[in-house]
């Protein structure tokens, strides 16, 4: 139980109506179905529903304490605030004893690379003797336990509960992915990030933000609200990264593959089919390292992770020693080693820019044909579908268009929209069933070919209009490989 009065003192603007002296709360909820006697119900205005319409349901379930953006006179105790989302984050932070103040917090934002960079920072910290955790698209870890979450950046109550548990478990550093949705919805309000990383920005989530400028504005908030003693780390090879520099110019570290004036500069790097070697220059220090990661985009991810760990004050030699042992997270250009001969990769690329970078990387290490299997999610950014079809046809030798998470849309229609961007003379294959599409690509591949299955990465489900089923690209590949080995052994 937590006393309500000191919690409400965390809100900079509020009007309290009703008696709160001696009142305590057990939890904070936004879903009226979870409300009970000692709950504090926060009415959130969502995209589709307004939490104010559910206050009577929360009241019937025993809730007597409410945070609202407009007054509902019949409620016993209500706190009127200008922004319920911000209030929710500040109250949740207080409910769990402000756990971020006991941690060194790292925020990683951008369209691509967030998962890899956050995981990379965690790995380097752990390898350097610093207990660390990561929170993001894959979920979060506490020690050896890994827990899946629904959102890249969890809702405030869930997030601060996780951070509280991390403090209790002896974690010192937390690297978390901060999505544009979470910034727009104030999920991380109040957290004093010690380091904030900007990776890049390209078209994504425009169905939510509307346009690129609004998308950037959501990302920019993270840097505008940083504490004065924090460090921002920005990729200045990205035009939006250069704009981030202007926001926090007095406390920013820049990184680049193109600009020697950057704080972290890579004068040379070499890509192979087994990994990457690179030279990082920071001031008068040079760090020559090899990584197990493939592709130019992972050179950027590597620099940002190294820069972050330097900003955290880790021993620089220990940081450089840790880089070669990092393995790419699940579904991030992950090689399926169970397949003999043909190189097979699983990747999360689901934007035009990510798909292009992925294919260009694999093009360099492919002796034979480059085969791509991918689709696009339903109820999301229709305009990117033909663009991704065009990119795939320009770089790959064989394009197999299939279903992703069609959601409420007919998968056949999504496939047709992707195919509309493919030039007329390019021959492609459309197989709506994702399992059949993957098996087709694998069966048609030769030993020198590369097959990449893109779009879903680590996901182990597929969302349809009327159901969600278990589905893993990697499991389908391994199942196929086992069948082939069975045939060979006969």
Beta strands, then each sheet from edge to edge (+ up, - down):
strand 1: 2-3
strand 2: 15-17
strand 3: 24-25
strand 4: 27-29
strand 5: 39-42
strand 6: 65-68
strand 7: 77-80
strand 8: 104-109
strand 9: 132-136
strand 10: 139-142
strand 11: 145-147
strand 12: 173-177
strand 13: 195-198
strand 14: 231-235
strand 15: 252-256
strand 16: 264-271
strand 17: 276-282
strand 18: 285-291
strand 19: 334-335
strand 20: 343-347
strand 21: 370-374
strand 22: 398-401
strand 23: 429-430
strand 24: 450-454
strand 25: 461-463
strand 26: 468-470
sheet 1: 1+ 3-
sheet 2: 2+ 7- 6- 5- 4-
sheet 3: 11+ 10- 9+ 12+ 8+ 13+ 14+ 15+ 16+ 17- 18+
sheet 4: 19+ 20- 24- 21- 22- 23-
sheet 5: 25+ 26-
end
